[in-house]
Amino acid sequence: MKIKIIVVLLILVGLGTAIVLGKQKSKSLVLPVNQTVETTNQDISAIRTFMAEPSLELSFVNTDLPTQYFRVGKVTKVGNGENMDAVDGWVRKVNIYDQKELLDGQCSIYEYNTDTKNHTLTAVSIRGLRSDEASNLKNNGITCVSSSGNISKITKAEAETIAMGYLKRALPNFDQIKDQFVYTEQRGGESHDWVWENKNYKLPEGLSSRPYLYPTIRISVYGNKEIQYWNTVPLFEE
């Protein structure tokens, strides 16, 4: 009888442990999903606000390094070039999203980057469609055209209205720094650039940054009113 009682107790203890572990496992599976949804919503909200399009359709691509516009590390000269070694604490990652809608029927789209820490928009770039993407569109009855090479022009006043509208939506401190943006015109009005740099910023000794030497905000407006945008300020934050 005592043996039977002991066996029953062991079974009950085992069941209780299994239930507890099952609950813990369930929680560990659910929480990351909720966190991912919340993160995605924050990213999409930042992008839609910047573009002033509340219904903008986006698709998540992946999470990657923003090496095209932000790298910090230890630089060593190699012949006529240089090599940069990554440094702990200075590796940044961004979430990448594609806009589903084509740019004015061309075989290109906007691609957006948001930093993974605080979901600030760090880049808006124009990306040409890959051949498989163009083929998928064609299979769905949608055709796009390649750029003709004929680049339209826009006046500084028109471009400035567009650029300042985007910057005002993106930057909480826009009113404090708007007069610090430096303007340049490219190719007689085919594009207009505004750049802001925090030249008082200093990296820890021994570290360098590429391609921007300081926290930088840059926006380019083209003759067809398309834009490209970079904001490395949140990426420089430790």
C-alpha positions in Angstrom: 0.0 0.0 0.0 2.8 2.4 0.9 4.5 1.7 -2.4 1.3 2.5 -4.3 0.9 5.8 -2.4 4.5 6.8 -3.2 4.0 5.9 -6.9 0.8 8.0 -7.0 2.6 11.0 -5.4 5.5 10.8 -7.8 3.0 10.8 -10.7 1.2 13.8 -9.3 4.5 15.7 -8.8 5.6 14.9 -12.3 2.3 16.2 -13.7 2.6 19.4 -11.7 6.1 20.0 -13.0 5.0 19.4 -16.6 2.2 21.9 -16.2 4.5 24.5 -14.8 7.1 24.0 -17.5 4.4 24.0 -20.1 3.2 27.4 -18.9 6.7 28.8 -18.8 7.4 27.5 -22.3 4.1 29.0 -23.5 5.1 32.4 -22.1 8.5 32.3 -23.7 6.9 31.6 -27.1 4.2 34.4 -26.8 6.3 37.3 -25.5 8.7 37.6 -28.5 5.8 37.5 -30.9 4.1 40.4 -29.1 7.4 42.3 -28.9 7.9 41.8 -32.6 4.4 43.1 -33.4 4.9 46.2 -31.2 8.3 46.9 -32.8 6.9 46.6 -36.3 4.1 48.9 -35.4 6.5 51.5 -34.1 8.7 51.3 -37.2 5.7 51.6 -39.5 4.3 54.5 -37.6 7.6 56.4 -37.9 7.7 55.7 -41.7 4.1 56.7 -42.3 4.5 59.9 -40.3 7.6 60.9 -42.2 5.9 60.2 -45.6 2.6 61.8 -44.4 0.8 58.8 -45.7 -1.2 57.1 -42.9 -2.1 54.1 -45.2 1.3 53.5 -46.7 1.8 49.8 -47.4 5.1 48.3 -46.3 6.7 44.9 -46.2 9.4 43.9 -43.7 12.6 42.7 -45.4 15.1 41.9 -42.7 17.4 43.3 -40.0 20.9 44.3 -41.2 23.9 46.6 -40.6 23.6 50.2 -41.9 27.1 50.0 -43.4 26.3 52.2 -46.4 25.8 55.2 -44.2 27.1 54.3 -40.8 30.1 52.5 -39.5 32.2 53.0 -36.4 35.4 51.1 -35.6 39.1 51.1 -35.4 40.7 52.1 -38.8 44.1 50.9 -40.0 45.7 51.9 -43.3 46.1 49.2 -45.9 48.1 50.3 -48.9 46.1 53.1 -50.5 42.9 52.1 -48.6 41.9 51.3 -45.1 40.4 48.6 -43.0 37.9 49.1 -40.3 37.5 46.6 -37.4 34.2 46.5 -35.6 34.2 47.4 -31.9 32.0 46.0 -29.1 29.2 48.5 -28.3 29.4 50.2 -31.7 27.6 47.7 -33.9 24.3 49.1 -35.0 21.4 47.3 -36.6 18.4 48.6 -38.6 15.1 47.1 -39.6 14.5 47.3 -43.4 11.2 47.8 -45.0 10.2 48.1 -48.7 7.3 50.3 -49.9 4.9 48.1 -51.9 4.0 50.9 -54.4 6.2 51.6 -57.3 7.7 55.1 -57.7 5.7 56.8 -60.5 5.4 53.5 -62.4 9.1 53.1 -62.6 11.0 49.9 -61.7 12.0 51.3 -58.4 10.7 51.7 -54.8 11.5 53.4 -51.6 13.4 51.4 -49.0 13.3 52.5 -45.4 15.6 51.8 -42.4 14.7 52.2 -38.7 17.2 51.7 -35.9 16.3 48.8 -33.7 16.9 50.6 -30.4 14.3 53.4 -30.6 12.7 52.9 -34.0 13.8 56.3 -35.4 13.8 56.5 -39.2 17.5 56.5 -40.2 17.3 56.2 -44.0 15.0 56.5 -47.0 16.6 55.4 -50.2 15.5 54.7 -53.8 16.1 51.0 -54.8 15.8 49.5 -58.2 13.7 46.4 -58.5 15.5 43.1 -58.8 14.8 41.0 -61.9 12.7 38.5 -59.9 10.6 41.3 -58.4 9.9 42.8 -61.8 9.0 39.3 -63.1 6.6 38.8 -60.2 4.9 42.1 -61.0 4.7 41.2 -64.6 3.1 37.8 -63.8 0.5 39.7 -61.8 -0.3 42.0 -64.7 1.8 45.0 -63.5 4.5 46.5 -65.7 7.1 49.0 -64.8 9.4 51.1 -66.9 13.1 51.7 -66.5 14.4 55.3 -66.1 14.6 57.1 -69.4 17.7 59.1 -68.3 15.8 62.3 -68.8 16.1 64.0 -65.5 13.7 66.9 -64.8 14.7 70.0 -62.8 13.0 71.7 -59.8 13.6 75.2 -58.4 15.2 75.6 -55.0 12.1 77.1 -53.6 10.0 74.1 -54.6 12.6 71.6 -53.3 13.0 73.5 -50.0 9.3 73.3 -49.3 9.3 69.6 -49.9 12.5 69.0 -47.9 11.5 71.1 -44.9 8.1 69.4 -44.8 9.8 66.0 -44.4 12.3 67.2 -41.8 9.7 68.9 -39.7 7.8 65.6 -39.5 10.9 63.6 -38.7 12.8 65.8 -36.2 11.4 66.8 -32.8 14.0 69.6 -32.6 13.6 70.8 -36.1 12.7 74.4 -35.1 16.0 74.6 -33.1 18.3 73.4 -35.9 16.5 74.3 -39.2 18.7 77.3 -39.8 21.9 75.2 -39.4 21.2 73.1 -42.6 23.7 73.8 -45.3 22.3 73.9 -48.9 23.9 72.7 -52.1 22.5 72.4 -55.6 23.5 69.6 -58.0 23.6 69.7 -61.8 21.7 72.9 -62.3 18.6 72.0 -60.4 18.3 68.2 -60.9 18.8 67.7 -57.2 19.0 69.9 -54.1 20.7 68.8 -50.8 20.4 70.1 -47.2 22.9 68.8 -44.7 23.2 69.2 -40.9 26.2 68.0 -38.9 27.0 68.0 -35.2 30.7 68.8 -35.5 31.0 69.2 -31.7 30.5 65.4 -31.3 33.5 63.3 -30.5 33.9 59.6 -30.7 35.9 57.8 -28.0 39.6 58.0 -28.7 40.9 55.5 -31.2 37.5 55.2 -33.1 36.6 56.6 -36.5 33.3 56.7 -38.4 32.5 56.3 -42.1 31.2 57.7 -44.4 30.0 60.5 -42.2 32.5 61.9 -39.7 29.8 63.3 -37.4 26.2 62.7 -36.6 24.6 63.9 -39.8 21.1 64.6 -41.2 20.8 64.8 -44.9 18.0 65.1 -47.4 18.1 65.2 -51.2 15.2 66.3 -53.3 15.2 65.5 -57.0 13.6 67.1 -60.0 10.8 64.5 -60.0 10.1 65.4 -56.3 11.4 62.1 -55.1 13.7 62.2 -52.1 16.5 60.4 -50.3 17.1 60.9 -46.5 19.7 59.8 -44.0 19.8 60.5 -40.2 22.8 59.0 -38.4 22.1 60.9 -35.1 20.4 58.0 -33.3 23.1 55.6 -34.5 25.8 57.6 -32.9 24.1 57.5 -29.5 25.8 55.0 -27.1 
